[in-house]
Amino acid sequence: MNRKVVIITGASSGIGKALAYEFAKNGYDLSICSRREELLLIVAADIKVKFNVNVLVNRTDVSMEDSCKELIDNTINFFGKIDILINNAGISQRALFDELDLKDFKKIIDINYWGTVMCTKFALPYLLKSKGSLVAISSISGYSPLPGRTAYCSSKYAIRGFMESLRIENRNHGLHVMIAAPGFTSSEIREKAIIAGGGEQGISPRNENKMMTAEFVAAKVVRGIRLKKRTIIMSAQGIAAVWFSRVLPELMDWIIYHHIKKEDNERLQILK
């Protein structure tokens, strides 16, 4: 069977893992990557049993150019083509800018933004050949910024600019470019968020049970690709945040500031 091939970065947990299951359920062969190969192997084994598709496991650090190239090369050598690239790998932050070491700021940019750019750079010739889809899992934070997340928001704004520019460059070449912007999604991204001093937050300050699920996001992404959507903003709250940020930015600043400040252990609480 000549199945379509999708690459998913950051597929060991959260949205990336949910995407792997959703694409497999829809009959795609998978090339999945993460730095945590041991978790990928568990995901791959389960998917093969449940959906009888081919799964290539790649240990990849998307902040490293050679590692991104190896991901694409391995996929081509194994499958011979790429139909979809999902740039999903990312980390977050929970620290005020003046508390955050520049090396940690750079780490977030390297993974979130440069990981997207470098994987796209090496995959683009194959996506153009297949007239495939290029997808970035961004965030509402790429449209409406959050305090205490300067590096994270910077990376998401940069991804949006990159993707939208690339879409225009390739508008006559059959390339589908889509930005997916979920709101707060239940995953380990808050637990792994970088805090002042470079450590991990450890415990989510939010009620994860009240957030959209990774499976919900994955289903929306697969549907968006099928319908060739340009952008998916996945909640009414997200749509409102984007609209207010554009039309009433000062009001939105006030709303965001006071909303985020209420979180447990939020660093904004130290400000007057």
C-alpha positions as CSV (number, residue, x, y, z in Angstrom):
1,M,0.0,0.0,0.0
2,N,1.3,3.4,-1.0
3,R,0.5,5.3,2.2
4,K,1.2,9.0,2.8
5,V,4.2,9.7,5.0
6,V,4.1,12.3,7.8
7,I,7.1,13.5,9.9
8,I,6.1,14.6,13.5
9,T,8.7,16.3,15.7
10,G,8.4,16.1,19.5
11,A,6.3,13.0,19.2
12,S,7.2,11.3,22.6
13,S,4.4,13.1,24.5
14,G,1.6,15.6,24.4
15,I,0.3,17.0,21.1
16,G,3.1,15.3,19.1
17,K,2.2,11.8,20.5
18,A,-1.5,12.4,20.0
19,L,-0.8,13.4,16.4
20,A,1.1,10.2,15.8
21,Y,-1.9,8.2,16.9
22,E,-4.3,10.3,14.9
23,F,-2.4,10.1,11.7
24,A,-1.9,6.3,12.2
25,K,-5.6,5.9,12.7
26,N,-6.1,7.7,9.4
27,G,-3.7,5.3,7.6
28,Y,-0.5,7.3,7.4
29,D,3.0,5.9,7.8
30,L,5.0,7.8,10.4
31,S,8.5,9.2,10.9
32,I,8.5,10.3,14.5
33,C,11.3,12.0,16.5
34,S,12.2,13.2,19.9
35,R,15.3,13.5,22.1
36,R,13.6,10.8,24.3
37,E,14.0,7.7,22.1
38,E,12.9,5.3,24.8
39,L,9.5,6.9,24.9
40,L,9.3,7.0,21.1
41,L,9.9,3.2,20.9
42,I,7.0,2.6,23.2
43,V,4.7,4.8,21.1
44,A,5.9,3.2,17.9
45,A,5.4,-0.3,19.2
46,D,1.8,0.4,20.3
47,I,0.9,2.2,17.1
48,K,2.2,-0.7,14.9
49,V,0.1,-3.2,16.8
50,K,-3.1,-1.0,16.8
51,F,-3.0,0.4,13.3
52,N,-0.6,-1.8,11.3
53,V,1.3,1.1,9.8
54,N,5.0,1.6,9.4
55,V,6.7,3.8,12.0
56,L,10.3,5.1,11.8
57,V,11.8,6.2,15.1
58,N,14.4,8.9,15.1
59,R,16.4,10.3,18.1
60,T,16.5,13.9,17.1
61,D,17.5,17.2,18.7
62,V,15.8,19.8,16.6
63,S,18.0,22.6,18.0
64,M,21.0,21.0,16.0
65,E,21.2,21.4,12.3
66,D,22.9,18.0,11.7
67,S,20.2,16.3,13.7
68,C,17.4,17.9,11.7
69,K,19.1,16.9,8.4
70,E,19.5,13.4,9.6
71,L,15.8,13.2,10.4
72,I,14.9,14.1,6.9
73,D,17.6,11.9,5.3
74,N,16.5,8.9,7.4
75,T,12.9,9.4,6.4
76,I,13.7,9.6,2.7
77,N,16.0,6.6,2.9
78,F,13.3,4.6,4.6
79,F,10.1,5.8,2.9
80,G,11.3,7.5,-0.3
81,K,9.1,10.5,0.2
82,I,7.6,13.1,2.6
83,D,4.0,14.2,2.3
84,I,3.6,16.1,5.5
85,L,6.0,17.8,8.0
86,I,4.6,18.6,11.4
87,N,6.9,21.0,13.3
88,N,5.6,20.4,16.8
89,A,8.7,20.1,19.1
90,G,8.9,22.9,21.6
91,I,9.5,24.0,25.2
92,S,8.0,26.8,27.3
93,Q,9.1,29.2,29.9
94,R,7.9,30.6,33.2
95,A,10.2,33.4,34.3
96,L,10.3,37.2,33.9
97,F,12.8,38.4,31.3
98,D,15.2,40.0,33.8
99,E,15.3,36.7,35.7
100,L,16.0,34.5,32.7
101,D,19.6,33.7,31.7
102,L,20.3,34.5,28.0
103,K,21.4,30.9,27.4
104,D,18.0,29.7,28.5
105,F,16.3,32.3,26.3
106,K,18.4,31.1,23.4
107,K,17.6,27.4,24.1
108,I,13.9,28.1,23.7
109,I,14.4,30.0,20.5
110,D,16.7,27.2,19.2
111,I,14.2,24.4,19.8
112,N,11.0,26.2,19.0
113,Y,12.0,28.5,16.1
114,W,15.2,27.2,14.7
115,G,14.0,23.6,14.9
116,T,11.0,24.6,12.7
117,V,13.2,26.5,10.3
118,M,15.9,23.8,10.0
119,C,13.5,20.8,9.6
120,T,11.6,22.8,7.0
121,K,14.8,23.7,5.1
122,F,15.8,20.1,4.6
123,A,12.2,18.8,4.0
124,L,11.1,21.5,1.6
125,P,12.4,20.0,-1.7
126,Y,10.5,16.8,-0.9
127,L,7.3,18.6,0.2
128,L,7.4,20.5,-3.1
129,K,7.8,17.3,-5.0
130,S,4.8,15.7,-3.3
131,K,2.8,19.0,-3.2
132,G,2.4,18.2,0.4
133,S,1.6,20.0,3.7
134,L,3.9,22.0,6.0
135,V,2.4,22.5,9.4
136,A,3.6,24.4,12.5
137,I,2.0,23.7,15.9
138,S,2.2,27.3,17.2
139,S,0.0,28.8,19.9
140,I,-2.4,31.6,20.7
141,S,0.8,33.1,22.2
142,G,2.0,33.7,18.7
143,Y,-0.9,36.2,18.3
144,S,-1.6,37.4,21.8
145,P,1.5,37.6,24.1
146,L,1.8,36.4,27.6
147,P,4.0,37.9,30.4
148,G,6.6,35.6,31.9
149,R,6.9,33.9,28.5
150,T,9.1,36.4,26.5
151,A,11.2,33.7,24.8
152,Y,8.3,31.4,24.2
153,C,6.1,34.1,22.7
154,S,9.0,35.4,20.6
155,S,9.5,32.0,19.1
156,K,5.8,31.6,18.3
157,Y,5.6,35.1,16.7
158,A,8.8,34.2,14.7
159,I,7.3,30.9,13.5
160,R,4.2,32.7,12.3
161,G,6.2,35.2,10.3
162,F,8.4,32.4,8.8
163,M,5.4,30.2,7.8
164,E,3.4,33.1,6.3
165,S,6.3,34.3,4.3
166,L,7.1,30.8,3.1
167,R,3.5,30.4,2.1
168,I,3.6,33.4,-0.2
169,E,7.0,32.3,-1.7
170,N,5.4,29.0,-2.7
171,R,1.9,30.0,-3.6
172,N,2.3,28.8,-7.1
173,H,4.1,25.5,-6.2
174,G,1.3,23.5,-4.7
175,L,2.7,23.6,-1.1
176,H,0.0,23.7,1.6
177,V,1.2,25.8,4.6
178,M,-0.8,25.7,7.8
179,I,-0.4,27.2,11.3
180,A,-2.2,25.5,14.1
181,A,-2.8,27.7,17.2
182,P,-4.2,25.7,20.1
183,G,-4.9,27.4,23.4
184,F,-3.9,26.0,26.8
185,T,-3.6,22.2,26.2
186,S,-3.3,19.5,28.8
187,S,0.3,18.2,28.4
188,E,3.6,18.2,30.2
189,I,4.8,21.5,28.6
190,R,4.1,23.5,31.8
191,E,5.9,20.9,33.9
192,K,9.0,21.1,31.6
193,A,8.8,24.9,31.3
194,I,12.1,26.7,32.0
195,I,12.2,28.8,35.1
196,A,14.7,31.3,36.5
197,G,18.0,29.5,37.0
198,G,17.4,27.2,34.1
199,G,15.5,24.5,36.0
200,E,12.1,23.0,35.2
201,Q,8.8,24.3,36.7
202,G,7.9,20.7,37.8
203,I,4.2,21.3,38.6
204,S,1.6,22.8,36.4
205,P,0.1,26.0,37.9
206,R,-3.1,25.4,36.0
207,N,-6.0,22.9,36.2
208,E,-5.0,20.6,33.4
209,N,-8.4,18.9,33.5
210,K,-10.1,22.1,32.3
211,M,-7.9,22.5,29.2
212,M,-8.4,21.1,25.7
213,T,-6.9,17.7,25.3
214,A,-3.9,16.8,23.0
215,E,-6.2,14.4,21.2
216,F,-8.7,17.2,20.5
217,V,-5.9,19.3,19.0
218,A,-4.5,16.4,16.9
219,A,-8.0,15.7,15.4
220,K,-8.3,19.4,14.5
221,V,-4.9,19.4,12.9
222,V,-5.6,16.3,10.7
223,R,-8.9,17.8,9.7
224,G,-7.3,21.1,8.9
225,I,-4.7,19.4,6.6
226,R,-7.4,17.5,4.8
227,L,-9.3,20.8,4.2
228,K,-6.1,22.7,3.3
229,K,-6.7,25.3,6.0
230,R,-4.3,28.2,6.3
231,T,-4.7,28.8,10.1
232,I,-6.6,27.0,12.8
233,I,-7.4,28.8,16.1
234,M,-8.9,26.1,18.2
235,S,-11.2,27.8,20.8
236,A,-13.6,30.6,21.2
237,Q,-11.3,32.0,23.9
238,G,-8.4,31.9,21.4
239,I,-10.4,33.7,18.7
240,A,-11.4,36.4,21.2
241,A,-7.8,36.8,22.3
242,V,-6.5,37.3,18.8
243,W,-9.3,39.7,18.0
244,F,-8.9,41.8,21.1
245,S,-5.1,41.9,20.7
246,R,-5.5,43.4,17.2
247,V,-8.5,45.7,17.9
248,L,-8.1,46.7,21.5
249,P,-4.5,46.0,22.4
250,E,-4.3,48.1,25.6
251,L,-7.4,46.4,27.0
252,M,-6.1,43.0,26.1
253,D,-2.8,43.8,27.9
254,W,-4.7,44.6,31.1
255,I,-6.8,41.4,30.8
256,I,-3.8,39.2,30.2
257,Y,-1.8,40.7,33.0
258,H,-4.4,40.3,35.6
259,H,-5.4,36.8,34.4
260,I,-1.9,35.4,34.4
261,K,-1.0,37.1,37.7
262,K,-3.7,35.0,39.5
263,E,-1.8,31.7,38.7
264,D,-0.1,29.9,41.6
265,N,3.5,31.0,42.1
266,E,3.3,33.4,39.1
267,R,6.4,35.6,38.9
268,L,4.2,38.6,38.1
269,Q,3.1,38.6,41.7
270,I,6.5,40.0,42.7
271,L,5.8,43.1,40.6
272,K,3.9,46.1,42.0
